[in-house]
Amino acid sequence: MGRIVGYFKGVRKEAGRVRWPKKDALLPAIVTVLIITAFTAIFLLVEDLAAGTLIQQLRDAFSSIRG
C-alpha cells in the first residue's frame, strides 16, 4: 500500500514541475489536435471503404473458382 501512495505522491510532485501552457496557447493547440484527428478519421474511413470494396470485388471475382 505504501508503494502505491508513494507512486501517487511522486506523480503529484512531477505534475507540479510541468510547465503547463497558458490559456492563450491552449486553444490553438486544441484546435490543431481536433483538425488532425478529424483528418485522420476521414482518411481511415476512406481507406476502410476502399479496402472493403476491393475485398468484395476479389470475392466476387474468385467465387466462380470455388464453385
Backbone as JSON Lines, residues from 0, in Angstrom:
{"i":0,"aa":"M","n":[0.83,-1.19,0.0],"ca":[0.0,0.0,0.0],"c":[0.87,1.25,0.0]}
{"i":1,"aa":"G","n":[1.98,1.19,0.71],"ca":[2.87,2.34,0.8],"c":[3.51,2.67,-0.54]}
{"i":2,"aa":"R","n":[3.73,1.63,-1.35],"ca":[4.32,1.87,-2.67],"c":[3.35,2.62,-3.57]}
{"i":3,"aa":"I","n":[2.07,2.3,-3.46],"ca":[1.06,2.97,-4.28],"c":[0.94,4.43,-3.87]}
{"i":4,"aa":"V","n":[0.89,4.69,-2.57],"ca":[0.81,6.07,-2.09],"c":[2.05,6.84,-2.5]}
{"i":5,"aa":"G","n":[3.2,6.21,-2.38],"ca":[4.45,6.86,-2.78],"c":[4.47,7.18,-4.27]}
{"i":6,"aa":"Y","n":[3.91,6.27,-5.06],"ca":[3.84,6.5,-6.5],"c":[3.01,7.74,-6.81]}
{"i":7,"aa":"F","n":[1.82,7.83,-6.21],"ca":[0.96,8.97,-6.49],"c":[1.51,10.27,-5.92]}
{"i":8,"aa":"K","n":[2.25,10.2,-4.84],"ca":[2.93,11.41,-4.34],"c":[3.98,11.87,-5.35]}
{"i":9,"aa":"G","n":[4.68,10.91,-5.94],"ca":[5.66,11.25,-6.96],"c":[5.01,11.84,-8.2]}
{"i":10,"aa":"V","n":[3.87,11.28,-8.59],"ca":[3.14,11.8,-9.74],"c":[2.71,13.24,-9.48]}
{"i":11,"aa":"R","n":[2.2,13.5,-8.29],"ca":[1.76,14.86,-7.95],"c":[2.95,15.84,-7.94]}
{"i":12,"aa":"K","n":[4.06,15.4,-7.4],"ca":[5.26,16.23,-7.37],"c":[5.74,16.55,-8.78]}
{"i":13,"aa":"E","n":[5.75,15.54,-9.64],"ca":[6.21,15.73,-11.02],"c":[5.24,16.63,-11.79]}
{"i":14,"aa":"A","n":[3.94,16.5,-11.54],"ca":[2.94,17.35,-12.21],"c":[3.15,18.81,-11.84]}
{"i":15,"aa":"G","n":[3.65,19.06,-10.64],"ca":[3.94,20.43,-10.23],"c":[5.13,21.02,-10.96]}
{"i":16,"aa":"R","n":[6.0,20.18,-11.45],"ca":[7.18,20.65,-12.19],"c":[6.89,20.93,-13.66]}
{"i":17,"aa":"V","n":[5.79,20.4,-14.14],"ca":[5.46,20.56,-15.55],"c":[5.13,22.01,-15.85]}
{"i":18,"aa":"R","n":[5.61,22.48,-16.99],"ca":[5.3,23.84,-17.42],"c":[4.05,23.76,-18.3]}
{"i":19,"aa":"W","n":[2.9,24.02,-17.7],"ca":[1.63,23.91,-18.39],"c":[1.45,25.09,-19.33]}
{"i":20,"aa":"P","n":[0.79,24.9,-20.48],"ca":[0.6,26.0,-21.42],"c":[-0.38,27.04,-20.87]}
{"i":21,"aa":"K","n":[-0.19,28.28,-21.32],"ca":[-1.11,29.36,-20.94],"c":[-2.42,29.19,-21.69]}
{"i":22,"aa":"K","n":[-3.45,29.84,-21.23],"ca":[-4.77,29.71,-21.85],"c":[-4.77,30.17,-23.3]}
{"i":23,"aa":"D","n":[-4.01,31.22,-23.61],"ca":[-4.0,31.73,-24.99],"c":[-3.27,30.78,-25.95]}
{"i":24,"aa":"A","n":[-2.41,29.92,-25.43],"ca":[-1.72,28.94,-26.28],"c":[-2.48,27.61,-26.32]}
{"i":25,"aa":"L","n":[-3.37,27.42,-25.38],"ca":[-4.07,26.14,-25.27],"c":[-5.13,25.97,-26.36]}
{"i":26,"aa":"L","n":[-5.88,27.02,-26.66],"ca":[-6.95,26.91,-27.66],"c":[-6.41,26.55,-29.05]}
{"i":27,"aa":"P","n":[-5.37,27.21,-29.57],"ca":[-4.84,26.79,-30.87],"c":[-4.33,25.35,-30.88]}
{"i":28,"aa":"A","n":[-3.78,24.91,-29.76],"ca":[-3.29,23.53,-29.69],"c":[-4.46,22.56,-29.74]}
{"i":29,"aa":"I","n":[-5.54,22.87,-29.05],"ca":[-6.72,22.01,-29.06],"c":[-7.32,21.95,-30.46]}
{"i":30,"aa":"V","n":[-7.42,23.1,-31.12],"ca":[-7.97,23.14,-32.48],"c":[-7.09,22.32,-33.43]}
{"i":31,"aa":"T","n":[-5.79,22.44,-33.29],"ca":[-4.87,21.67,-34.14],"c":[-5.06,20.17,-33.94]}
{"i":32,"aa":"V","n":[-5.17,19.75,-32.7],"ca":[-5.36,18.32,-32.41],"c":[-6.69,17.85,-32.99]}
{"i":33,"aa":"L","n":[-7.74,18.63,-32.86],"ca":[-9.05,18.23,-33.39],"c":[-9.03,18.14,-34.91]}
{"i":34,"aa":"I","n":[-8.35,19.08,-35.58],"ca":[-8.26,19.04,-37.04],"c":[-7.49,17.81,-37.5]}
{"i":35,"aa":"I","n":[-6.37,17.54,-36.87],"ca":[-5.58,16.36,-37.23],"c":[-6.37,15.08,-36.97]}
{"i":36,"aa":"T","n":[-7.09,15.04,-35.85],"ca":[-7.9,13.86,-35.53],"c":[-9.0,13.66,-36.56]}
{"i":37,"aa":"A","n":[-9.69,14.74,-36.96],"ca":[-10.75,14.63,-37.96],"c":[-10.19,14.19,-39.3]}
{"i":38,"aa":"F","n":[-9.06,14.76,-39.71],"ca":[-8.43,14.37,-40.97],"c":[-8.06,12.9,-40.95]}
{"i":39,"aa":"T","n":[-7.47,12.45,-39.85],"ca":[-7.07,11.04,-39.74],"c":[-8.29,10.13,-39.77]}
{"i":40,"aa":"A","n":[-9.36,10.52,-39.09],"ca":[-10.57,9.7,-39.08],"c":[-11.17,9.59,-40.48]}
{"i":41,"aa":"I","n":[-11.21,10.7,-41.2],"ca":[-11.75,10.68,-42.57],"c":[-10.87,9.83,-43.47]}
{"i":42,"aa":"F","n":[-9.56,9.98,-43.34],"ca":[-8.62,9.19,-44.14],"c":[-8.82,7.7,-43.88]}
{"i":43,"aa":"L","n":[-8.91,7.31,-42.62],"ca":[-9.09,5.9,-42.29],"c":[-10.45,5.39,-42.75]}
{"i":44,"aa":"L","n":[-11.47,6.22,-42.71],"ca":[-12.79,5.83,-43.21],"c":[-12.73,5.53,-44.7]}
{"i":45,"aa":"V","n":[-12.1,6.44,-45.46],"ca":[-11.99,6.24,-46.91],"c":[-11.15,5.0,-47.21]}
{"i":46,"aa":"E","n":[-10.07,4.83,-46.5],"ca":[-9.21,3.66,-46.7],"c":[-9.96,2.37,-46.39]}
{"i":47,"aa":"D","n":[-10.75,2.37,-45.32],"ca":[-11.52,1.19,-44.95],"c":[-12.58,0.88,-46.0]}
{"i":48,"aa":"L","n":[-13.26,1.89,-46.49],"ca":[-14.26,1.67,-47.53],"c":[-13.62,1.14,-48.81]}
{"i":49,"aa":"A","n":[-12.47,1.67,-49.17],"ca":[-11.78,1.21,-50.37],"c":[-11.32,-0.24,-50.21]}
{"i":50,"aa":"A","n":[-10.79,-0.56,-49.05],"ca":[-10.33,-1.94,-48.81],"c":[-11.52,-2.9,-48.81]}
{"i":51,"aa":"G","n":[-12.63,-2.49,-48.22],"ca":[-13.82,-3.33,-48.23],"c":[-14.35,-3.57,-49.62]}
{"i":52,"aa":"T","n":[-14.35,-2.52,-50.44],"ca":[-14.79,-2.66,-51.84],"c":[-13.85,-3.59,-52.6]}
{"i":53,"aa":"L","n":[-12.56,-3.42,-52.42],"ca":[-11.59,-4.28,-53.09],"c":[-11.75,-5.74,-52.68]}
{"i":54,"aa":"I","n":[-11.92,-5.97,-51.41],"ca":[-12.09,-7.35,-50.93],"c":[-13.37,-7.96,-51.5]}
{"i":55,"aa":"Q","n":[-14.44,-7.18,-51.55],"ca":[-15.69,-7.7,-52.1],"c":[-15.55,-8.02,-53.59]}
{"i":56,"aa":"Q","n":[-14.84,-7.16,-54.32],"ca":[-14.61,-7.42,-55.74],"c":[-13.77,-8.68,-55.94]}
{"i":57,"aa":"L","n":[-12.78,-8.88,-55.1],"ca":[-11.96,-10.08,-55.18],"c":[-12.78,-11.33,-54.85]}
{"i":58,"aa":"R","n":[-13.65,-11.23,-53.84],"ca":[-14.52,-12.36,-53.54],"c":[-15.44,-12.7,-54.71]}
{"i":59,"aa":"D","n":[-16.0,-11.66,-55.3],"ca":[-16.89,-11.88,-56.46],"c":[-16.11,-12.49,-57.62]}
{"i":60,"aa":"A","n":[-14.9,-12.01,-57.85],"ca":[-14.1,-12.5,-58.97],"c":[-13.68,-13.95,-58.78]}
{"i":61,"aa":"F","n":[-13.38,-14.33,-57.56],"ca":[-12.9,-15.68,-57.29],"c":[-14.0,-16.63,-56.84]}
{"i":62,"aa":"S","n":[-15.22,-16.15,-56.77],"ca":[-16.32,-17.04,-56.35],"c":[-16.58,-18.13,-57.38]}
{"i":63,"aa":"S","n":[-16.31,-17.83,-58.63],"ca":[-16.53,-18.84,-59.67],"c":[-15.5,-19.97,-59.59]}
{"i":64,"aa":"I","n":[-14.37,-19.7,-59.01],"ca":[-13.34,-20.73,-58.87],"c":[-13.75,-21.76,-57.81]}
{"i":65,"aa":"R","n":[-14.37,-21.28,-56.75],"ca":[-14.78,-22.17,-55.69],"c":[-15.93,-23.07,-56.1]}
{"i":66,"aa":"G","n":[-16.73,-22.59,-57.01],"ca":[-17.8,-23.42,-57.49],"c":[-19.15,-23.01,-57.09]}
